[in-house]
Amino acid sequence: MSTERQQVSEIEQQVLAMWRDALAFDDVTLDDNFLDLGGDSIAATRCLNLIRDAFDVEIGVDQLFLVTSVRELAGQIASGAFPAADHA
């Protein structure tokens, strides 16, 4: 496995755990959709706070709702698609 793929895989596992925590639902896979799993703005905010703390990125709730899966979100985080979090 390439180093880049390993990095994405590690991020996928971390984001997967965050989705499971935010949704209070353990049966989440890498290809599940946040909204299809019952995700709402409260769960999204909880999830995005976990992601911001872990990866130092700023992702809006609207952006999370557009992402189709954990796998896609992890790929975007790994590629630097989101700005750094503002800790001011």
Buried (B, 14 or more C-beta within 10 A) or exposed (E): EEEEEEBBBEBBEBBBBBBBBBBEBEEBEBEBEBBEBEBEEEBBEBBBEBBBEBBEBBBEBEBBBEBEBBBBBBBBBBEEEBEEBEEE
